[in-house]
Amino acid sequence: MSEASRPLTVIFGQIVIGPPGSGKTTYCLGMQEFLSKLGRKVAVVNLDPANDLIPYQCCVDIGELVKLDDVMDGLGLGPNGGLIYCMEYLEENLDWLLDKLEQFKDCYFLFDCPGQVELYTHNCSVRNILAQLTKWNFRLTAVHLVDSHYCTDPAKFISILCTSLSTMLQVELPHVNILSKMDLIEQFGKLAFNLDYYTEVLDLSYLLDHLAKDPFFKSFRRLNKKLVEVIEDYSLVSFIPLNVQDKETMKHVMRAVDKANGYCFGESEQRTLEAMMSAAVGADFQFTMSMDAQEKYVKSTEENVEEELMQLSHARTDFNTT
């Protein structure tokens, strides 16, 4: 590929990654609508060959080049092997991608990526594709989404910390980790600590104490301790809480991403943002973000006690009735 074929202007955007079901496509739809209201011209690129139902306005679709179903049928591969083949095929056909992207070079890009974790922790194809985008003067931030309800399970939370760290080291881009679906955070259990403990990844030894109470994990305490030490030694992982329906959390994510890749506001966009949010200008503190999300989406201890008392009262009433 010749040097002359590469875009000369700097192009900004986001690489949206994360496990299956973490809300990547929903995030792209919400961020596209949010940024468009601010006056930012947005182009969404679908790089997931398994994504057949696309709710957003898609400017570039990898399905025009290769589809997962066709690969699985033609080569007899499973979904994981098929996805790896699709991304390797895209890596071999980057000229096709460049031709498509050049049609929208005046836009801000959102890349909706596949959800297979191995693509970002072991396989090199995605990293090579992103490296080529960087050579084409794309200034990208990796936005890594994980389900917020994993915070309610210490073992799963340590697992997503390891996955997030491995992804950050493999992708080699400015990185923003997101706890998605904050409105559902306590759907599968209660938080053992305040939300800021999980977003700022504070002293993880407390999680080890919780794991030790589980008979299954008790025998793995030394292994879990070493995993925690690796995470704390790198000291890279932190999270921003997000509910796509909440404009305030969308604003926090947008600002974090813009700081990471160097995007600067235009004057008109800044005025639109201030009018839209009706908020005073000030510094964003992660602790403040976490506490705001805590108040909105996490039930207080008093509310939990009241619920338990109500349930106990109903149980006694039912028992007396029978």
N, C-alpha and C positions, 0 to 999 in steps of 0.2 A: 504494500500500500504506500503510495507516494506521500511525501510531506505536504504537497500542494492540496491533496484531497482532504486534509484535516481542517476542522473549523478553526478559524483564527481568533474569534471572539471567545471570551470566557462564558461558559454556560453553567448555571447552578441547578442543583436538584437533590433528590433524596432517593436512596436505595432502600426500599421497604422490605425487610426480611423478618423471619420469625417462624416458629413451628406451625404445623397445620392447625387451623382453627383459632389462631391468635388474633385474627381480625385485620389482616393486611389489606385485603380488598376493600373492606369497609372503611379502613383508615384512608386509603387512597381516594375513595369517593368523598369522605368527609373533608379531607384536606384540600381536595380540588375545589369543592364548593366554598370552603372557608377562604382560601387564597384568592379565588375569583372575585369574591365580594370585596376584597381589599384592593382590587384592580390589578392583581398579578396574573399574567397570561400563563396558563398552566397546560402542559401536555402530559398525559398519562400513558405510560408504555407498559403493556402487559408482557412480561417475560416468563410467565408461567404457562407452559404448554398443556397443562391439565386444567386450566381455568376456562371452562366453557360458558359460564354465566357471568358476564361482565356488566356490573350495574352502572359504571361510570362511562363517560365519553372517552373511548379509547382511540388514541392517535396512531399508535404503532402496536401491532399484535403479532407475537411470535407464532401464533397459529397459522399465519400466512406462509411461514417458512417450514415449520415442523409441528406436528401434533402428537401428544403422548399416546392417544388411542391407536394412531397409525403405526407408531413405532412398536407398541406392544403386540399388535396383530402381525406386523410384517416381520419382526425379528424374534418373536416369541419371548419377549422380556416381561418381567413383572413391573409394577409401578415404580419401584425404586431404581432398578436398572434402566428403565425407560427414561426416567427423568435425567439421570446422569448422561445417557446417550444424547438426549435433546440438547442439554447445555453444552456438551462437547461438539455437537453439530453446529450450534450457534457460534461457538468459538472459532470453528473452521469457516464460518460464513459471515464474518464481521463486516465485510463490504456491504452486504445486504442491510445490516443494521445501520451502518453509517449513512447509506442513501436515504433510509427512512427518517433518521433523526435530523438530517440536514434540512428537511422540509419544515422543521419546527425550531430552528436554531435561535429564534427570538423568544422562546418560551422558557418557563421554569419547569423542570422535568420531575415526574414521580414515576419511579420504576417499581412495578408490582412484581415481586420475585416469587419463585417456587418456595414451598414450605418444607422441603426435605432438609433436615438438619445437617445431614452428611455433606451436602453441597457447600456448606460454609465452615465445616470443621475438619473435613478430610480431603474432599475432592478439590482440585485446583482450577477447574474450568471457570467457575464464577469469579474467582479472584483474578484470573487472567483477563476475563471480559471487562471487569471493573478497572484493571490496570490500563487496558487499551482506551477505555473511556476517559481516564485521567490524561492520557497522552493526547487525546482529542480536545483538551482544554475544558473538560467537564470538572467542575468543583462539586463533589458529591459528599453527602453525609449518609452513613448507614444508620437507618432507623430500625432498631431491633425490637420487635414486639413480643411480649410474653404475657400469658394470661395472669391477671392479678390474683385470682383465687388460689394460685399455687402458694401464696404467702401463708395460707392457713395450714399448710402441711410442711413442717420443718424439713423433712427429707426431700420433698419436691422443690422446696425453695433452694436448698443447697445444690440440687441438680440443675436448676435453671441458672444459678450463679456460675457453675462450671461451664455450662453451655454458652452463656453470654460471654464469659472470659475467653473461651476457645474461639468463638466467632470473631471477637474483637481482634485477636491476634492473627487470625487467618485472613480476614477480609482486608485489613491494612488500610482502613479509611477512618476519618473522623467519625465518632460513634456516639449515638444517643440511645440508651436503653429505655424502653417504655413498659410500664405496667398497664396493659390495656383492659378494657371492660371493667373500669373501677366501680360502676354501678352494680356489678355482680360479685364483688370481691368476697363477701361473706356468704355466698350461696351454698358453699360446701363446708363451712365451718367458721369458727371465730378466730380472730387474730390473737396471738399470745402476747403481742406487744403493740405499742402505738405504730402507726403507719410509717413514721419517719425512721423507725428502726429498719424497715425493709427497703425504703427508698434510698437511704444513705448507707445501707449495709454496715451497720454498727457492729459492735463486738459480737462475733458469731459464736463465741463460747456458750452463750445462753441457749442457742439453738441445740448445741450438743447435749446440754442438760435435758432438754425436752426430748431429744432422740433417745437418750439413755433410759427414759421411762418406758419406751416401747420394747417389749421382749425381743422382737425381730431384729431391731437395730442395736440392741445392747452389745451383741458380740462384735459389731462392726465399729465400735467407738474409736479405735485407733485409726482405722481407714478414714472415717469421717473427720477426725481431727486433722489428718494430713491434708485432706481436701480443703478444709477451712483455712489451713495455714497457707496453701497455695493461693487461694482467693485473696486473703488479707495481705500476703507478701506483694502481689501485683498492685493491689489497691487501685484498681481501675473501674470496677463495676459499681454503678449507682443507677437509680431508676427515677423516671418522671411519671407520676400517675396521670392517666388519660381516660376520659370518657368522651367519645367522638361527638356525643350530643351536647357536651358542655363546652361553650365557647371559651370559657376562662382556661380550662385545661388545654384546649387546642392552641390558645395563644402562648401558653408556657412552652409547649412542645415546639411550636413554630420558631419562637425566639431562641430556644436552645439549638435547634438545627441551623438557624441562620448564623448564630455565633460560631458554630462548629465549622461551617464551610466558607465563612467570610462574606456571606451575602449582606448587602447594605440596603436599608430602606430608601426608597425614593420619598420625596417630600409629600406627594399626594397620597401615597400609600400610608405613610405615618399618620396623616391627618384622618384618613378613613379609619384606621385602626383605633385611634383615640376616640373618635365619634362612636364607633361601633361598640367599644367596650365601656365607654363613659367612665374611665378610670384615670386617676392621677398618675403622672409619670414618676417612676421610682425604680429602685433596684429590685430585681427578682431574687428572692432567697429560696433555696430549695426547701428549707425547713418550713417556710411560710406556705409554699405550694403543698407540702405534705399535710400540714395542719388543716389547710382549706379542704383538701380531699378527705381528710379524716372526719371533719365535721359533716361533710355532705354524704359520705358513703359508708362510714363505719359506725355502727351503733355503739353508743356509750355503755359503760358497765351498768349504769342505773337502768337503761332501757332493757338490757339483757336480763337483769334481775326481775324487772317488772314482767317481762314475757314469761319467765320461768314460773313466777308466782301465779300468773294467770293460767298457765297450763296445768299447774298443780291444783288450782282451784276447780278448773273444769273437770279434771280427772276425779277429784273427790265428789263433785256433784254427780257425775255419771255413775260412780260406784254406789252412792247413796240411793240413786234412782233405781238401779238394778236390784 
